[in-house]
Amino acid sequence: MIMSSYASVDKEACIACGSCNAAAPDIFDFDTDGIAEVIYEGDNNRGITMIKQEMQDDLQDAIESCPTNCIKLAQVPFS
């Protein structure tokens, strides 16, 4: 299991399939262009909001279901 972490979606690689949103709707949703992004606690895909430990299973499911591997993880904020 992964530790608490930060997540962001590489929007250029995203094909808007919806698998991340299906696996983790509290973490991922679509922007106005229909591309996935991290919405968790108002992160706006910046990758600066730590995703809590209790949500890591959903996050891992989303990562594993993404056909383009566009979900990026880090142990520190992205910016």
mmJSON file of the N, C-alpha and C atoms, coordinates in Angstrom:
{"data_MODEL":{"atom_site":{
"group_PDB":["ATOM","ATOM","ATOM","ATOM","ATOM","ATOM","ATOM","ATOM","ATOM","ATOM","ATOM","ATOM","ATOM","ATOM","ATOM","ATOM","ATOM","ATOM","ATOM","ATOM","ATOM","ATOM","ATOM","ATOM","ATOM","ATOM","ATOM","ATOM","ATOM","ATOM","ATOM","ATOM","ATOM","ATOM","ATOM","ATOM","ATOM","ATOM","ATOM","ATOM","ATOM","ATOM","ATOM","ATOM","ATOM","ATOM","ATOM","ATOM","ATOM","ATOM","ATOM","ATOM","ATOM","ATOM","ATOM","ATOM","ATOM","ATOM","ATOM","ATOM","ATOM","ATOM","ATOM","ATOM","ATOM","ATOM","ATOM","ATOM","ATOM","ATOM","ATOM","ATOM","ATOM","ATOM","ATOM","ATOM","ATOM","ATOM","ATOM","ATOM","ATOM","ATOM","ATOM","ATOM","ATOM","ATOM","ATOM","ATOM","ATOM","ATOM","ATOM","ATOM","ATOM","ATOM","ATOM","ATOM","ATOM","ATOM","ATOM","ATOM","ATOM","ATOM","ATOM","ATOM","ATOM","ATOM","ATOM","ATOM","ATOM","ATOM","ATOM","ATOM","ATOM","ATOM","ATOM","ATOM","ATOM","ATOM","ATOM","ATOM","ATOM","ATOM","ATOM","ATOM","ATOM","ATOM","ATOM","ATOM","ATOM","ATOM","ATOM","ATOM","ATOM","ATOM","ATOM","ATOM","ATOM","ATOM","ATOM","ATOM","ATOM","ATOM","ATOM","ATOM","ATOM","ATOM","ATOM","ATOM","ATOM","ATOM","ATOM","ATOM","ATOM","ATOM","ATOM","ATOM","ATOM","ATOM","ATOM","ATOM","ATOM","ATOM","ATOM","ATOM","ATOM","ATOM","ATOM","ATOM","ATOM","ATOM","ATOM","ATOM","ATOM","ATOM","ATOM","ATOM","ATOM","ATOM","ATOM","ATOM","ATOM","ATOM","ATOM","ATOM","ATOM","ATOM","ATOM","ATOM","ATOM","ATOM","ATOM","ATOM","ATOM","ATOM","ATOM","ATOM","ATOM","ATOM","ATOM","ATOM","ATOM","ATOM","ATOM","ATOM","ATOM","ATOM","ATOM","ATOM","ATOM","ATOM","ATOM","ATOM","ATOM","ATOM","ATOM","ATOM","ATOM","ATOM","ATOM","ATOM","ATOM","ATOM","ATOM","ATOM","ATOM","ATOM","ATOM","ATOM","ATOM","ATOM","ATOM","ATOM","ATOM","ATOM","ATOM","ATOM","ATOM"],
"id":[1,2,3,4,5,6,7,8,9,10,11,12,13,14,15,16,17,18,19,20,21,22,23,24,25,26,27,28,29,30,31,32,33,34,35,36,37,38,39,40,41,42,43,44,45,46,47,48,49,50,51,52,53,54,55,56,57,58,59,60,61,62,63,64,65,66,67,68,69,70,71,72,73,74,75,76,77,78,79,80,81,82,83,84,85,86,87,88,89,90,91,92,93,94,95,96,97,98,99,100,101,102,103,104,105,106,107,108,109,110,111,112,113,114,115,116,117,118,119,120,121,122,123,124,125,126,127,128,129,130,131,132,133,134,135,136,137,138,139,140,141,142,143,144,145,146,147,148,149,150,151,152,153,154,155,156,157,158,159,160,161,162,163,164,165,166,167,168,169,170,171,172,173,174,175,176,177,178,179,180,181,182,183,184,185,186,187,188,189,190,191,192,193,194,195,196,197,198,199,200,201,202,203,204,205,206,207,208,209,210,211,212,213,214,215,216,217,218,219,220,221,222,223,224,225,226,227,228,229,230,231,232,233,234,235,236,237],
"type_symbol":["N","C","C","N","C","C","N","C","C","N","C","C","N","C","C","N","C","C","N","C","C","N","C","C","N","C","C","N","C","C","N","C","C","N","C","C","N","C","C","N","C","C","N","C","C","N","C","C","N","C","C","N","C","C","N","C","C","N","C","C","N","C","C","N","C","C","N","C","C","N","C","C","N","C","C","N","C","C","N","C","C","N","C","C","N","C","C","N","C","C","N","C","C","N","C","C","N","C","C","N","C","C","N","C","C","N","C","C","N","C","C","N","C","C","N","C","C","N","C","C","N","C","C","N","C","C","N","C","C","N","C","C","N","C","C","N","C","C","N","C","C","N","C","C","N","C","C","N","C","C","N","C","C","N","C","C","N","C","C","N","C","C","N","C","C","N","C","C","N","C","C","N","C","C","N","C","C","N","C","C","N","C","C","N","C","C","N","C","C","N","C","C","N","C","C","N","C","C","N","C","C","N","C","C","N","C","C","N","C","C","N","C","C","N","C","C","N","C","C","N","C","C","N","C","C","N","C","C","N","C","C","N","C","C","N","C","C"],
"label_atom_id":["N","CA","C","N","CA","C","N","CA","C","N","CA","C","N","CA","C","N","CA","C","N","CA","C","N","CA","C","N","CA","C","N","CA","C","N","CA","C","N","CA","C","N","CA","C","N","CA","C","N","CA","C","N","CA","C","N","CA","C","N","CA","C","N","CA","C","N","CA","C","N","CA","C","N","CA","C","N","CA","C","N","CA","C","N","CA","C","N","CA","C","N","CA","C","N","CA","C","N","CA","C","N","CA","C","N","CA","C","N","CA","C","N","CA","C","N","CA","C","N","CA","C","N","CA","C","N","CA","C","N","CA","C","N","CA","C","N","CA","C","N","CA","C","N","CA","C","N","CA","C","N","CA","C","N","CA","C","N","CA","C","N","CA","C","N","CA","C","N","CA","C","N","CA","C","N","CA","C","N","CA","C","N","CA","C","N","CA","C","N","CA","C","N","CA","C","N","CA","C","N","CA","C","N","CA","C","N","CA","C","N","CA","C","N","CA","C","N","CA","C","N","CA","C","N","CA","C","N","CA","C","N","CA","C","N","CA","C","N","CA","C","N","CA","C","N","CA","C","N","CA","C","N","CA","C","N","CA","C","N","CA","C","N","CA","C","N","CA","C","N","CA","C","N","CA","C"],
"label_alt_id":[null,null,null,null,null,null,null,null,null,null,null,null,null,null,null,null,null,null,null,null,null,null,null,null,null,null,null,null,null,null,null,null,null,null,null,null,null,null,null,null,null,null,null,null,null,null,null,null,null,null,null,null,null,null,null,null,null,null,null,null,null,null,null,null,null,null,null,null,null,null,null,null,null,null,null,null,null,null,null,null,null,null,null,null,null,null,null,null,null,null,null,null,null,null,null,null,null,null,null,null,null,null,null,null,null,null,null,null,null,null,null,null,null,null,null,null,null,null,null,null,null,null,null,null,null,null,null,null,null,null,null,null,null,null,null,null,null,null,null,null,null,null,null,null,null,null,null,null,null,null,null,null,null,null,null,null,null,null,null,null,null,null,null,null,null,null,null,null,null,null,null,null,null,null,null,null,null,null,null,null,null,null,null,null,null,null,null,null,null,null,null,null,null,null,null,null,null,null,null,null,null,null,null,null,null,null,null,null,null,null,null,null,null,null,null,null,null,null,null,null,null,null,null,null,null,null,null,null,null,null,null,null,null,null,null,null,null],
"label_comp_id":["MET","MET","MET","ILE","ILE","ILE","MET","MET","MET","SER","SER","SER","SER","SER","SER","TYR","TYR","TYR","ALA","ALA","ALA","SER","SER","SER","VAL","VAL","VAL","ASP","ASP","ASP","LYS","LYS","LYS","GLU","GLU","GLU","ALA","ALA","ALA","CYS","CYS","CYS","ILE","ILE","ILE","ALA","ALA","ALA","CYS","CYS","CYS","GLY","GLY","GLY","SER","SER","SER","CYS","CYS","CYS","ASN","ASN","ASN","ALA","ALA","ALA","ALA","ALA","ALA","ALA","ALA","ALA","PRO","PRO","PRO","ASP","ASP","ASP","ILE","ILE","ILE","PHE","PHE","PHE","ASP","ASP","ASP","PHE","PHE","PHE","ASP","ASP","ASP","THR","THR","THR","ASP","ASP","ASP","GLY","GLY","GLY","ILE","ILE","ILE","ALA","ALA","ALA","GLU","GLU","GLU","VAL","VAL","VAL","ILE","ILE","ILE","TYR","TYR","TYR","GLU","GLU","GLU","GLY","GLY","GLY","ASP","ASP","ASP","ASN","ASN","ASN","ASN","ASN","ASN","ARG","ARG","ARG","GLY","GLY","GLY","ILE","ILE","ILE","THR","THR","THR","MET","MET","MET","ILE","ILE","ILE","LYS","LYS","LYS","GLN","GLN","GLN","GLU","GLU","GLU","MET","MET","MET","GLN","GLN","GLN","ASP","ASP","ASP","ASP","ASP","ASP","LEU","LEU","LEU","GLN","GLN","GLN","ASP","ASP","ASP","ALA","ALA","ALA","ILE","ILE","ILE","GLU","GLU","GLU","SER","SER","SER","CYS","CYS","CYS","PRO","PRO","PRO","THR","THR","THR","ASN","ASN","ASN","CYS","CYS","CYS","ILE","ILE","ILE","LYS","LYS","LYS","LEU","LEU","LEU","ALA","ALA","ALA","GLN","GLN","GLN","VAL","VAL","VAL","PRO","PRO","PRO","PHE","PHE","PHE","SER","SER","SER"],
"label_asym_id":["A","A","A","A","A","A","A","A","A","A","A","A","A","A","A","A","A","A","A","A","A","A","A","A","A","A","A","A","A","A","A","A","A","A","A","A","A","A","A","A","A","A","A","A","A","A","A","A","A","A","A","A","A","A","A","A","A","A","A","A","A","A","A","A","A","A","A","A","A","A","A","A","A","A","A","A","A","A","A","A","A","A","A","A","A","A","A","A","A","A","A","A","A","A","A","A","A","A","A","A","A","A","A","A","A","A","A","A","A","A","A","A","A","A","A","A","A","A","A","A","A","A","A","A","A","A","A","A","A","A","A","A","A","A","A","A","A","A","A","A","A","A","A","A","A","A","A","A","A","A","A","A","A","A","A","A","A","A","A","A","A","A","A","A","A","A","A","A","A","A","A","A","A","A","A","A","A","A","A","A","A","A","A","A","A","A","A","A","A","A","A","A","A","A","A","A","A","A","A","A","A","A","A","A","A","A","A","A","A","A","A","A","A","A","A","A","A","A","A","A","A","A","A","A","A","A","A","A","A","A","A","A","A","A","A","A","A"],
"label_entity_id":["1","1","1","1","1","1","1","1","1","1","1","1","1","1","1","1","1","1","1","1","1","1","1","1","1","1","1","1","1","1","1","1","1","1","1","1","1","1","1","1","1","1","1","1","1","1","1","1","1","1","1","1","1","1","1","1","1","1","1","1","1","1","1","1","1","1","1","1","1","1","1","1","1","1","1","1","1","1","1","1","1","1","1","1","1","1","1","1","1","1","1","1","1","1","1","1","1","1","1","1","1","1","1","1","1","1","1","1","1","1","1","1","1","1","1","1","1","1","1","1","1","1","1","1","1","1","1","1","1","1","1","1","1","1","1","1","1","1","1","1","1","1","1","1","1","1","1","1","1","1","1","1","1","1","1","1","1","1","1","1","1","1","1","1","1","1","1","1","1","1","1","1","1","1","1","1","1","1","1","1","1","1","1","1","1","1","1","1","1","1","1","1","1","1","1","1","1","1","1","1","1","1","1","1","1","1","1","1","1","1","1","1","1","1","1","1","1","1","1","1","1","1","1","1","1","1","1","1","1","1","1","1","1","1","1","1","1"],
"label_seq_id":[1,1,1,2,2,2,3,3,3,4,4,4,5,5,5,6,6,6,7,7,7,8,8,8,9,9,9,10,10,10,11,11,11,12,12,12,13,13,13,14,14,14,15,15,15,16,16,16,17,17,17,18,18,18,19,19,19,20,20,20,21,21,21,22,22,22,23,23,23,24,24,24,25,25,25,26,26,26,27,27,27,28,28,28,29,29,29,30,30,30,31,31,31,32,32,32,33,33,33,34,34,34,35,35,35,36,36,36,37,37,37,38,38,38,39,39,39,40,40,40,41,41,41,42,42,42,43,43,43,44,44,44,45,45,45,46,46,46,47,47,47,48,48,48,49,49,49,50,50,50,51,51,51,52,52,52,53,53,53,54,54,54,55,55,55,56,56,56,57,57,57,58,58,58,59,59,59,60,60,60,61,61,61,62,62,62,63,63,63,64,64,64,65,65,65,66,66,66,67,67,67,68,68,68,69,69,69,70,70,70,71,71,71,72,72,72,73,73,73,74,74,74,75,75,75,76,76,76,77,77,77,78,78,78,79,79,79],
"pdbx_PDB_ins_code":[null,null,null,null,null,null,null,null,null,null,null,null,null,null,null,null,null,null,null,null,null,null,null,null,null,null,null,null,null,null,null,null,null,null,null,null,null,null,null,null,null,null,null,null,null,null,null,null,null,null,null,null,null,null,null,null,null,null,null,null,null,null,null,null,null,null,null,null,null,null,null,null,null,null,null,null,null,null,null,null,null,null,null,null,null,null,null,null,null,null,null,null,null,null,null,null,null,null,null,null,null,null,null,null,null,null,null,null,null,null,null,null,null,null,null,null,null,null,null,null,null,null,null,null,null,null,null,null,null,null,null,null,null,null,null,null,null,null,null,null,null,null,null,null,null,null,null,null,null,null,null,null,null,null,null,null,null,null,null,null,null,null,null,null,null,null,null,null,null,null,null,null,null,null,null,null,null,null,null,null,null,null,null,null,null,null,null,null,null,null,null,null,null,null,null,null,null,null,null,null,null,null,null,null,null,null,null,null,null,null,null,null,null,null,null,null,null,null,null,null,null,null,null,null,null,null,null,null,null,null,null,null,null,null,null,null,null],
"Cartn_x":[0.839,0.0,0.881,0.48,1.256,0.944,1.899,1.723,0.934,0.546,-0.111,0.746,0.106,0.865,0.101,0.746,0.178,-0.024,-1.089,-1.386,-1.702,-1.419,-1.727,-1.952,-2.742,-3.004,-2.234,-1.507,-0.853,-1.959,-2.478,-3.647,-3.368,-2.13,-1.813,-1.87,-1.655,-1.694,-3.084,-3.938,-5.27,-6.157,-6.866,-7.8,-9.259,-9.476,-10.822,-11.688,-11.1,-11.868,-12.769,-12.449,-13.283,-12.945,-11.921,-11.622,-11.167,-10.432,-9.984,-11.163,-12.074,-13.261,-14.151,-14.241,-15.048,-14.426,-13.095,-12.409,-12.299,-12.164,-11.927,-12.628,-13.962,-14.708,-14.454,-13.941,-13.628,-12.275,-11.496,-10.168,-10.143,-10.83,-10.763,-12.129,-12.123,-13.307,-12.808,-13.724,-13.351,-13.367,-12.43,-12.434,-13.437,-13.506,-14.498,-14.246,-13.035,-12.721,-12.939,-13.394,-13.645,-12.414,-11.331,-10.096,-10.041,-9.55,-9.492,-8.537,-8.863,-7.99,-8.236,-7.273,-7.423,-8.275,-9.383,-10.283,-10.25,-9.543,-9.549,-9.272,-10.207,-10.117,-9.701,-10.223,-9.97,-8.566,-7.897,-6.508,-6.374,-7.403,-7.373,-6.191,-5.839,-4.791,-3.39,-3.224,-1.919,-0.972,-1.537,-0.696,-0.08,-0.835,-0.308,-1.117,-2.159,-3.0,-2.729,-2.269,-1.971,-3.265,-3.225,-4.369,-4.236,-5.231,-5.176,-5.025,-4.438,-4.149,-5.392,-6.535,-7.749,-8.266,-7.726,-8.143,-7.129,-6.068,-4.998,-5.428,-6.345,-6.807,-7.542,-8.41,-9.111,-8.119,-7.125,-6.111,-5.342,-4.963,-4.239,-5.102,-6.391,-7.308,-7.376,-7.421,-7.472,-6.194,-5.063,-3.772,-3.723,-4.126,-4.075,-5.066,-6.159,-7.168,-6.887,-5.947,-5.663,-4.905,-5.508,-4.851,-3.648,-3.53,-2.412,-1.363,-1.561,-0.624,-0.357,-1.416,-1.238,-1.38,-1.664,-1.753,-0.353,0.111,1.456,1.35,2.258,2.294,3.622,3.597,4.824,4.619,5.703,5.647,5.722,6.028,6.078,5.202,4.726,3.895,4.599,3.835,4.386,4.888,4.269,4.718,4.718],
"Cartn_y":[-1.19,0.0,1.251,2.251,3.476,4.35,5.181,6.086,7.311,8.128,9.388,10.103,10.651,11.209,12.337,12.907,13.966,13.406,13.832,13.309,14.453,14.194,15.137,14.329,14.861,14.191,14.915,14.151,14.691,14.842,16.052,16.28,16.032,16.143,15.885,14.397,13.557,12.106,11.528,12.258,11.77,11.637,10.506,10.29,10.392,10.869,11.105,9.855,8.724,7.471,7.352,8.078,8.062,7.0,6.2,5.119,5.642,6.747,7.284,7.811,8.503,9.036,7.917,6.814,5.674,5.018,4.935,4.281,5.178,6.483,7.406,8.741,8.75,9.978,11.137,10.845,11.929,12.568,11.93,12.442,13.027,12.362,12.761,13.152,14.133,14.501,15.093,15.595,16.146,17.663,18.273,19.728,20.131,21.404,21.883,21.358,20.875,20.283,18.769,18.21,16.777,15.94,16.578,15.873,15.699,14.551,14.269,15.21,15.472,16.266,15.888,16.209,15.979,17.103,16.718,17.704,17.642,16.681,16.425,17.704,18.059,19.229,20.491,20.656,21.872,21.979,20.849,20.864,21.435,21.304,21.815,21.292,20.023,19.323,19.897,20.672,21.263,20.277,19.22,18.254,18.8,19.662,20.264,19.89,19.075,18.666,17.202,16.913,15.534,14.708,13.587,12.681,11.749,11.779,11.081,9.574,8.984,7.554,6.712,7.108,6.301,6.314,7.184,7.249,6.594,6.045,5.493,4.271,3.461,2.298,2.748,3.763,4.295,4.905,5.623,6.232,5.149,4.08,2.984,2.323,2.131,1.562,2.458,3.768,4.707,4.615,4.554,4.459,3.182,2.08,0.788,0.711,1.467,1.402,2.365,3.285,4.297,3.684,3.674,3.04,3.808,5.095,5.885,6.209,5.712,5.976,7.469,8.268,9.715,10.274,9.416,9.885,9.834,10.985,11.1,11.212,10.531,10.572,11.128,11.762,12.229,12.182,12.067,12.092,13.515,14.474,15.9,16.651,17.846,18.611,18.863,18.914,19.149,20.582,21.541,22.926,23.655],
"Cartn_z":[0.0,0.0,0.0,-0.767,-0.823,0.382,0.744,1.871,1.406,2.37,2.018,0.986,-0.013,-1.118,-1.788,-2.789,-3.604,-5.003,-5.679,-7.012,-7.966,-9.232,-10.294,-11.565,-12.481,-13.756,-14.852,-15.652,-16.853,-17.891,-18.019,-18.867,-20.344,-20.775,-22.179,-22.503,-21.487,-21.695,-21.454,-20.741,-20.379,-21.614,-21.705,-22.812,-22.365,-21.137,-20.599,-20.591,-20.239,-20.224,-19.002,-17.93,-16.737,-15.717,-15.952,-15.011,-13.653,-13.625,-12.332,-11.529,-12.211,-11.54,-11.027,-11.777,-11.332,-10.098,-10.061,-8.947,-7.721,-7.942,-6.834,-7.082,-7.012,-7.328,-6.366,-5.17,-4.234,-4.54,-5.415,-5.758,-7.171,-8.116,-9.529,-10.08,-10.962,-11.73,-13.049,-13.859,-15.162,-15.135,-15.862,-15.991,-17.061,-17.381,-18.348,-19.751,-20.027,-21.329,-21.344,-20.21,-20.14,-19.837,-19.421,-19.08,-17.56,-17.119,-15.688,-14.973,-13.714,-12.857,-11.406,-10.553,-9.119,-8.549,-7.922,-7.318,-5.798,-5.251,-3.809,-3.022,-2.157,-1.277,-2.024,-3.244,-4.01,-4.587,-4.79,-5.284,-6.694,-7.519,-8.894,-9.709,-9.466,-10.206,-9.971,-8.914,-8.636,-7.96,-7.345,-6.652,-5.38,-4.69,-3.469,-2.22,-2.4,-1.279,-0.971,0.261,0.623,0.637,-0.052,-0.078,1.125,1.97,3.25,3.098,4.124,4.143,3.856,4.414,4.237,2.799,1.957,0.554,-0.382,0.169,-0.654,-1.465,-0.931,-1.704,-2.965,-2.827,-4.001,-4.986,-4.464,-5.322,-6.083,-5.387,-6.039,-7.111,-6.827,-7.822,-9.066,-8.854,-9.977,-10.817,-10.15,-10.859,-11.688,-11.08,-11.775,-12.93,-12.858,-13.916,-15.066,-14.895,-15.918,-17.094,-18.3,-19.443,-19.989,-19.651,-20.173,-19.112,-17.887,-16.788,-16.61,-16.702,-16.629,-15.222,-14.235,-12.844,-12.243,-11.816,-11.239,-9.729,-9.03,-7.566,-7.098,-5.928,-5.294,-3.786,-3.071,-1.589,-1.067,-1.941,-1.581,-2.575,-2.221,-3.164,-4.49,-5.57,-6.895,-7.086,-6.387,-6.557,-5.231],
"occupancy":[1.0,1.0,1.0,1.0,1.0,1.0,1.0,1.0,1.0,1.0,1.0,1.0,1.0,1.0,1.0,1.0,1.0,1.0,1.0,1.0,1.0,1.0,1.0,1.0,1.0,1.0,1.0,1.0,1.0,1.0,1.0,1.0,1.0,1.0,1.0,1.0,1.0,1.0,1.0,1.0,1.0,1.0,1.0,1.0,1.0,1.0,1.0,1.0,1.0,1.0,1.0,1.0,1.0,1.0,1.0,1.0,1.0,1.0,1.0,1.0,1.0,1.0,1.0,1.0,1.0,1.0,1.0,1.0,1.0,1.0,1.0,1.0,1.0,1.0,1.0,1.0,1.0,1.0,1.0,1.0,1.0,1.0,1.0,1.0,1.0,1.0,1.0,1.0,1.0,1.0,1.0,1.0,1.0,1.0,1.0,1.0,1.0,1.0,1.0,1.0,1.0,1.0,1.0,1.0,1.0,1.0,1.0,1.0,1.0,1.0,1.0,1.0,1.0,1.0,1.0,1.0,1.0,1.0,1.0,1.0,1.0,1.0,1.0,1.0,1.0,1.0,1.0,1.0,1.0,1.0,1.0,1.0,1.0,1.0,1.0,1.0,1.0,1.0,1.0,1.0,1.0,1.0,1.0,1.0,1.0,1.0,1.0,1.0,1.0,1.0,1.0,1.0,1.0,1.0,1.0,1.0,1.0,1.0,1.0,1.0,1.0,1.0,1.0,1.0,1.0,1.0,1.0,1.0,1.0,1.0,1.0,1.0,1.0,1.0,1.0,1.0,1.0,1.0,1.0,1.0,1.0,1.0,1.0,1.0,1.0,1.0,1.0,1.0,1.0,1.0,1.0,1.0,1.0,1.0,1.0,1.0,1.0,1.0,1.0,1.0,1.0,1.0,1.0,1.0,1.0,1.0,1.0,1.0,1.0,1.0,1.0,1.0,1.0,1.0,1.0,1.0,1.0,1.0,1.0,1.0,1.0,1.0,1.0,1.0,1.0,1.0,1.0,1.0,1.0,1.0,1.0,1.0,1.0,1.0,1.0,1.0,1.0],
"B_iso_or_equiv":[0.0,0.0,0.0,0.0,0.0,0.0,0.0,0.0,0.0,0.0,0.0,0.0,0.0,0.0,0.0,0.0,0.0,0.0,0.0,0.0,0.0,0.0,0.0,0.0,0.0,0.0,0.0,0.0,0.0,0.0,0.0,0.0,0.0,0.0,0.0,0.0,0.0,0.0,0.0,0.0,0.0,0.0,0.0,0.0,0.0,0.0,0.0,0.0,0.0,0.0,0.0,0.0,0.0,0.0,0.0,0.0,0.0,0.0,0.0,0.0,0.0,0.0,0.0,0.0,0.0,0.0,0.0,0.0,0.0,0.0,0.0,0.0,0.0,0.0,0.0,0.0,0.0,0.0,0.0,0.0,0.0,0.0,0.0,0.0,0.0,0.0,0.0,0.0,0.0,0.0,0.0,0.0,0.0,0.0,0.0,0.0,0.0,0.0,0.0,0.0,0.0,0.0,0.0,0.0,0.0,0.0,0.0,0.0,0.0,0.0,0.0,0.0,0.0,0.0,0.0,0.0,0.0,0.0,0.0,0.0,0.0,0.0,0.0,0.0,0.0,0.0,0.0,0.0,0.0,0.0,0.0,0.0,0.0,0.0,0.0,0.0,0.0,0.0,0.0,0.0,0.0,0.0,0.0,0.0,0.0,0.0,0.0,0.0,0.0,0.0,0.0,0.0,0.0,0.0,0.0,0.0,0.0,0.0,0.0,0.0,0.0,0.0,0.0,0.0,0.0,0.0,0.0,0.0,0.0,0.0,0.0,0.0,0.0,0.0,0.0,0.0,0.0,0.0,0.0,0.0,0.0,0.0,0.0,0.0,0.0,0.0,0.0,0.0,0.0,0.0,0.0,0.0,0.0,0.0,0.0,0.0,0.0,0.0,0.0,0.0,0.0,0.0,0.0,0.0,0.0,0.0,0.0,0.0,0.0,0.0,0.0,0.0,0.0,0.0,0.0,0.0,0.0,0.0,0.0,0.0,0.0,0.0,0.0,0.0,0.0,0.0,0.0,0.0,0.0,0.0,0.0,0.0,0.0,0.0,0.0,0.0,0.0],
"pdbx_formal_charge":[null,null,null,null,null,null,null,null,null,null,null,null,null,null,null,null,null,null,null,null,null,null,null,null,null,null,null,null,null,null,null,null,null,null,null,null,null,null,null,null,null,null,null,null,null,null,null,null,null,null,null,null,null,null,null,null,null,null,null,null,null,null,null,null,null,null,null,null,null,null,null,null,null,null,null,null,null,null,null,null,null,null,null,null,null,null,null,null,null,null,null,null,null,null,null,null,null,null,null,null,null,null,null,null,null,null,null,null,null,null,null,null,null,null,null,null,null,null,null,null,null,null,null,null,null,null,null,null,null,null,null,null,null,null,null,null,null,null,null,null,null,null,null,null,null,null,null,null,null,null,null,null,null,null,null,null,null,null,null,null,null,null,null,null,null,null,null,null,null,null,null,null,null,null,null,null,null,null,null,null,null,null,null,null,null,null,null,null,null,null,null,null,null,null,null,null,null,null,null,null,null,null,null,null,null,null,null,null,null,null,null,null,null,null,null,null,null,null,null,null,null,null,null,null,null,null,null,null,null,null,null,null,null,null,null,null,null],
"auth_seq_id":[1,1,1,2,2,2,3,3,3,4,4,4,5,5,5,6,6,6,7,7,7,8,8,8,9,9,9,10,10,10,11,11,11,12,12,12,13,13,13,14,14,14,15,15,15,16,16,16,17,17,17,18,18,18,19,19,19,20,20,20,21,21,21,22,22,22,23,23,23,24,24,24,25,25,25,26,26,26,27,27,27,28,28,28,29,29,29,30,30,30,31,31,31,32,32,32,33,33,33,34,34,34,35,35,35,36,36,36,37,37,37,38,38,38,39,39,39,40,40,40,41,41,41,42,42,42,43,43,43,44,44,44,45,45,45,46,46,46,47,47,47,48,48,48,49,49,49,50,50,50,51,51,51,52,52,52,53,53,53,54,54,54,55,55,55,56,56,56,57,57,57,58,58,58,59,59,59,60,60,60,61,61,61,62,62,62,63,63,63,64,64,64,65,65,65,66,66,66,67,67,67,68,68,68,69,69,69,70,70,70,71,71,71,72,72,72,73,73,73,74,74,74,75,75,75,76,76,76,77,77,77,78,78,78,79,79,79],
"auth_comp_id":["MET","MET","MET","ILE","ILE","ILE","MET","MET","MET","SER","SER","SER","SER","SER","SER","TYR","TYR","TYR","ALA","ALA","ALA","SER","SER","SER","VAL","VAL","VAL","ASP","ASP","ASP","LYS","LYS","LYS","GLU","GLU","GLU","ALA","ALA","ALA","CYS","CYS","CYS","ILE","ILE","ILE","ALA","ALA","ALA","CYS","CYS","CYS","GLY","GLY","GLY","SER","SER","SER","CYS","CYS","CYS","ASN","ASN","ASN","ALA","ALA","ALA","ALA","ALA","ALA","ALA","ALA","ALA","PRO","PRO","PRO","ASP","ASP","ASP","ILE","ILE","ILE","PHE","PHE","PHE","ASP","ASP","ASP","PHE","PHE","PHE","ASP","ASP","ASP","THR","THR","THR","ASP","ASP","ASP","GLY","GLY","GLY","ILE","ILE","ILE","ALA","ALA","ALA","GLU","GLU","GLU","VAL","VAL","VAL","ILE","ILE","ILE","TYR","TYR","TYR","GLU","GLU","GLU","GLY","GLY","GLY","ASP","ASP","ASP","ASN","ASN","ASN","ASN","ASN","ASN","ARG","ARG","ARG","GLY","GLY","GLY","ILE","ILE","ILE","THR","THR","THR","MET","MET","MET","ILE","ILE","ILE","LYS","LYS","LYS","GLN","GLN","GLN","GLU","GLU","GLU","MET","MET","MET","GLN","GLN","GLN","ASP","ASP","ASP","ASP","ASP","ASP","LEU","LEU","LEU","GLN","GLN","GLN","ASP","ASP","ASP","ALA","ALA","ALA","ILE","ILE","ILE","GLU","GLU","GLU","SER","SER","SER","CYS","CYS","CYS","PRO","PRO","PRO","THR","THR","THR","ASN","ASN","ASN","CYS","CYS","CYS","ILE","ILE","ILE","LYS","LYS","LYS","LEU","LEU","LEU","ALA","ALA","ALA","GLN","GLN","GLN","VAL","VAL","VAL","PRO","PRO","PRO","PHE","PHE","PHE","SER","SER","SER"],
"auth_asym_id":["A","A","A","A","A","A","A","A","A","A","A","A","A","A","A","A","A","A","A","A","A","A","A","A","A","A","A","A","A","A","A","A","A","A","A","A","A","A","A","A","A","A","A","A","A","A","A","A","A","A","A","A","A","A","A","A","A","A","A","A","A","A","A","A","A","A","A","A","A","A","A","A","A","A","A","A","A","A","A","A","A","A","A","A","A","A","A","A","A","A","A","A","A","A","A","A","A","A","A","A","A","A","A","A","A","A","A","A","A","A","A","A","A","A","A","A","A","A","A","A","A","A","A","A","A","A","A","A","A","A","A","A","A","A","A","A","A","A","A","A","A","A","A","A","A","A","A","A","A","A","A","A","A","A","A","A","A","A","A","A","A","A","A","A","A","A","A","A","A","A","A","A","A","A","A","A","A","A","A","A","A","A","A","A","A","A","A","A","A","A","A","A","A","A","A","A","A","A","A","A","A","A","A","A","A","A","A","A","A","A","A","A","A","A","A","A","A","A","A","A","A","A","A","A","A","A","A","A","A","A","A","A","A","A","A","A","A"],
"auth_atom_id":["N","CA","C","N","CA","C","N","CA","C","N","CA","C","N","CA","C","N","CA","C","N","CA","C","N","CA","C","N","CA","C","N","CA","C","N","CA","C","N","CA","C","N","CA","C","N","CA","C","N","CA","C","N","CA","C","N","CA","C","N","CA","C","N","CA","C","N","CA","C","N","CA","C","N","CA","C","N","CA","C","N","CA","C","N","CA","C","N","CA","C","N","CA","C","N","CA","C","N","CA","C","N","CA","C","N","CA","C","N","CA","C","N","CA","C","N","CA","C","N","CA","C","N","CA","C","N","CA","C","N","CA","C","N","CA","C","N","CA","C","N","CA","C","N","CA","C","N","CA","C","N","CA","C","N","CA","C","N","CA","C","N","CA","C","N","CA","C","N","CA","C","N","CA","C","N","CA","C","N","CA","C","N","CA","C","N","CA","C","N","CA","C","N","CA","C","N","CA","C","N","CA","C","N","CA","C","N","CA","C","N","CA","C","N","CA","C","N","CA","C","N","CA","C","N","CA","C","N","CA","C","N","CA","C","N","CA","C","N","CA","C","N","CA","C","N","CA","C","N","CA","C","N","CA","C","N","CA","C","N","CA","C","N","CA","C","N","CA","C","N","CA","C","N","CA","C"],
"pdbx_PDB_model_num":[1,1,1,1,1,1,1,1,1,1,1,1,1,1,1,1,1,1,1,1,1,1,1,1,1,1,1,1,1,1,1,1,1,1,1,1,1,1,1,1,1,1,1,1,1,1,1,1,1,1,1,1,1,1,1,1,1,1,1,1,1,1,1,1,1,1,1,1,1,1,1,1,1,1,1,1,1,1,1,1,1,1,1,1,1,1,1,1,1,1,1,1,1,1,1,1,1,1,1,1,1,1,1,1,1,1,1,1,1,1,1,1,1,1,1,1,1,1,1,1,1,1,1,1,1,1,1,1,1,1,1,1,1,1,1,1,1,1,1,1,1,1,1,1,1,1,1,1,1,1,1,1,1,1,1,1,1,1,1,1,1,1,1,1,1,1,1,1,1,1,1,1,1,1,1,1,1,1,1,1,1,1,1,1,1,1,1,1,1,1,1,1,1,1,1,1,1,1,1,1,1,1,1,1,1,1,1,1,1,1,1,1,1,1,1,1,1,1,1,1,1,1,1,1,1,1,1,1,1,1,1,1,1,1,1,1,1]
}}}
